[in-house]
Amino acid sequence: MTINTIQRNKTPFLSCVVPVFNESKVIASFIPALIEQLEAVTEKFEIIIVDDGSKDHTVTLVKPLCSNPCVKLIGLSRNFGKEAALTAGIDACQGDAVILIDADFQHPLTMIPVFLNYWKQGYDMVYGVRRDRKSESLLKKKGAQLFYRIMSFSSGFEVPAHAGDFRLMSRKVVDSLKALPERNRFMKGIYAWVGHKSIGVPFDVQLRAAGESGWGYRKLTNLALSGITSFTTIPLRLVGAIGLIISLTSVFYAFYIIFRTLFLGSDISGWPTIVTAITFIGGIQLLSLGVLGEYIAGIFNEVKQRPAYLIGKKIGFDNEQDHEPTD
């Protein structure tokens, strides 16, 4: 048994990061249930609720929960997105191991002791893997399959399919994540990129306790584009390959026209061919500009060096005074 494993057999200090956005219908029941589960597996823990600019009464309901010294609140100054909310929670946590979990009860709390058991065996990353996606539309399922294939094929490392943010990470992994300076963060790719000893654990996604998912097709598409442009240059290479194929095709076609004109005579008016070629090449050029634009936009956002998030309020943190801005 290694020294690391021996240390992990001690009672751990667990941190739970719970990103929330308009979860007023469930947050008051979820946090007590989470506390009950954590008390069953460890004596010391903290729950960091990160409010991502909710427009409902989520923060109002969370504040009384912070009377429990184990519950803390970080309120972002506006809605920065789930990736930023997770980053804020990871930056603030102090535990030996960190659990990321949603507040809608879709991530079963009974998986926490399972994750912890693997962590004690020496795994640095224990992530939940959905057993099936039957509840999702065909378009969403096929889109997810295509995305994971592209990422794993082109990024140089494997991004586990059907694995989300529900996971446990060791302090080693957390410190690795905090060391990354990038601001546009595609967390699923970053989890895989940092490496370390990892294992996937299947679980069944539960029904939402209330409300509806905020992840529509537009947000999912934007997230997929962010992931692809953050971790692979294959779109640029694909556009280059298309350009090369078109160039070679045009050369062969030029030889064909010369041969036909010299030996068979020219009976082709050329108008349909010219129009088709111009519109096709014009479309490829616009596509190429769009791909380049995605990468340039990513560079533009990074070089501005704006923080990934801004904190509007913090409650329950002992090492610094709780504060809420006044008007």
Solvent accessible surface area in square Angstrom, and as a share of the most:
residue,aa,sasa,rsa
1,M,170,0.76
2,T,87,0.51
3,I,134,0.68
4,N,62,0.32
5,T,24,0.14
6,I,88,0.45
7,Q,104,0.46
8,R,13,0.05
9,N,78,0.40
10,K,134,0.57
11,T,81,0.47
12,P,5,0.03
13,F,38,0.16
14,L,0,0.00
15,S,0,0.00
16,C,0,0.00
17,V,0,0.00
18,V,0,0.00
19,P,14,0.09
20,V,4,0.02
21,F,81,0.34
22,N,62,0.32
23,E,24,0.11
24,S,27,0.18
25,K,159,0.67
26,V,4,0.02
27,I,0,0.00
28,A,52,0.40
29,S,65,0.42
30,F,0,0.00
31,I,0,0.00
32,P,62,0.39
33,A,30,0.23
34,L,0,0.00
35,I,24,0.12
36,E,123,0.55
37,Q,34,0.15
38,L,0,0.00
39,E,110,0.50
40,A,81,0.63
41,V,35,0.20
42,T,8,0.05
43,E,155,0.69
44,K,121,0.51
45,F,15,0.06
46,E,4,0.02
47,I,0,0.00
48,I,0,0.00
49,I,0,0.00
50,V,0,0.00
51,D,5,0.03
52,D,6,0.03
53,G,12,0.12
54,S,21,0.14
55,K,169,0.71
56,D,52,0.27
57,H,128,0.57
58,T,0,0.00
59,V,27,0.15
60,T,86,0.50
61,L,65,0.32
62,V,0,0.00
63,K,75,0.32
64,P,87,0.55
65,L,39,0.19
66,C,16,0.10
67,S,100,0.65
68,N,49,0.25
69,P,113,0.71
70,C,36,0.21
71,V,0,0.00
72,K,27,0.11
73,L,0,0.00
74,I,1,0.01
75,G,2,0.02
76,L,11,0.05
77,S,64,0.41
78,R,141,0.52
79,N,62,0.32
80,F,44,0.19
81,G,27,0.26
82,K,42,0.18
83,E,27,0.12
84,A,9,0.07
85,A,0,0.00
86,L,1,0.00
87,T,10,0.06
88,A,1,0.01
89,G,0,0.00
90,I,4,0.02
91,D,56,0.29
92,A,18,0.14
93,C,0,0.00
94,Q,110,0.49
95,G,1,0.01
96,D,67,0.35
97,A,0,0.00
98,V,0,0.00
99,I,0,0.00
100,L,1,0.00
101,I,2,0.01
102,D,27,0.14
103,A,2,0.02
104,D,8,0.04
105,F,54,0.22
106,Q,49,0.22
107,H,23,0.10
108,P,18,0.11
109,L,25,0.12
110,T,95,0.56
111,M,23,0.10
112,I,0,0.00
113,P,48,0.30
114,V,55,0.32
115,F,0,0.00
116,L,7,0.03
117,N,79,0.40
118,Y,57,0.22
119,W,11,0.04
120,K,60,0.25
121,Q,94,0.42
122,G,13,0.12
123,Y,45,0.17
124,D,8,0.04
125,M,4,0.02
126,V,0,0.00
127,Y,31,0.12
128,G,0,0.00
129,V,34,0.20
130,R,58,0.21
131,R,146,0.53
132,D,68,0.35
133,R,40,0.15
134,K,167,0.71
135,S,104,0.67
136,E,27,0.12
137,S,54,0.35
138,L,121,0.60
139,L,123,0.61
140,K,56,0.24
141,K,56,0.24
142,K,113,0.48
143,G,36,0.35
144,A,17,0.13
145,Q,67,0.30
146,L,109,0.54
147,F,26,0.11
148,Y,23,0.09
149,R,169,0.62
150,I,52,0.27
151,M,0,0.00
152,S,42,0.27
153,F,167,0.69
154,S,29,0.19
155,S,20,0.13
156,G,76,0.73
157,F,44,0.18
158,E,130,0.58
159,V,3,0.02
160,P,31,0.19
161,A,44,0.34
162,H,50,0.23
163,A,4,0.03
164,G,24,0.23
165,D,11,0.06
166,F,2,0.01
167,R,9,0.03
168,L,0,0.00
169,M,0,0.00
170,S,3,0.02
171,R,65,0.24
172,K,105,0.45
173,V,0,0.00
174,V,0,0.00
175,D,71,0.37
176,S,30,0.20
177,L,1,0.01
178,K,88,0.37
179,A,79,0.61
180,L,31,0.15
181,P,108,0.68
182,E,54,0.24
183,R,72,0.26
184,N,59,0.30
185,R,23,0.08
186,F,2,0.01
187,M,1,0.00
188,K,38,0.16
189,G,0,0.00
190,I,1,0.01
191,Y,4,0.01
192,A,23,0.18
193,W,139,0.49
194,V,22,0.13
195,G,30,0.29
196,H,73,0.32
197,K,108,0.46
198,S,50,0.32
199,I,44,0.22
200,G,27,0.26
201,V,12,0.07
202,P,70,0.44
203,F,8,0.03
204,D,71,0.37
205,V,49,0.28
206,Q,76,0.34
207,L,161,0.80
208,R,65,0.24
209,A,60,0.46
210,A,30,0.23
211,G,46,0.44
212,E,155,0.69
213,S,64,0.42
214,G,54,0.52
215,W,82,0.29
216,G,39,0.38
217,Y,115,0.44
218,R,171,0.62
219,K,84,0.36
220,L,52,0.26
221,T,75,0.43
222,N,77,0.39
223,L,30,0.15
224,A,27,0.21
225,L,76,0.38
226,S,39,0.25
227,G,0,0.00
228,I,24,0.12
229,T,32,0.19
230,S,52,0.33
231,F,34,0.14
232,T,9,0.05
233,T,67,0.39
234,I,51,0.26
235,P,27,0.17
236,L,57,0.28
237,R,179,0.65
238,L,107,0.53
239,V,25,0.15
240,G,45,0.43
241,A,45,0.35
242,I,44,0.22
243,G,29,0.28
244,L,110,0.55
245,I,108,0.55
246,I,29,0.15
247,S,58,0.37
248,L,89,0.44
249,T,80,0.46
250,S,57,0.37
251,V,74,0.42
252,F,143,0.59
253,Y,84,0.32
254,A,47,0.37
255,F,130,0.54
256,Y,99,0.38
257,I,78,0.40
258,I,95,0.48
259,F,108,0.45
260,R,59,0.22
261,T,66,0.38
262,L,129,0.64
263,F,141,0.59
264,L,123,0.61
265,G,35,0.33
266,S,82,0.53
267,D,113,0.59
268,I,81,0.41
269,S,106,0.68
270,G,15,0.14
271,W,181,0.63
272,P,85,0.53
273,T,48,0.28
274,I,95,0.48
275,V,57,0.33
276,T,90,0.52
277,A,44,0.34
278,I,114,0.58
279,T,88,0.51
280,F,112,0.47
281,I,70,0.35
282,G,25,0.24
283,G,38,0.36
284,I,30,0.15
285,Q,107,0.47
286,L,127,0.63
287,L,91,0.45
288,S,22,0.14
289,L,114,0.57
290,G,43,0.41
291,V,24,0.14
292,L,83,0.41
293,G,34,0.33
294,E,76,0.34
295,Y,30,0.11
296,I,108,0.55
297,A,48,0.37
298,G,28,0.27
299,I,107,0.54
300,F,118,0.49
301,N,60,0.31
302,E,50,0.22
303,V,98,0.56
304,K,68,0.29
305,Q,126,0.56
306,R,155,0.57
307,P,82,0.52
308,A,25,0.20
309,Y,39,0.15
310,L,98,0.49
311,I,65,0.33
312,G,14,0.13
313,K,42,0.18
314,K,21,0.09
315,I,30,0.15
316,G,18,0.17
317,F,13,0.05
318,D,141,0.73
319,N,120,0.62
320,E,74,0.33
321,Q,161,0.71
322,D,68,0.35
323,H,82,0.36
324,E,78,0.35
325,P,99,0.62
326,T,127,0.74
327,D,196,1.01
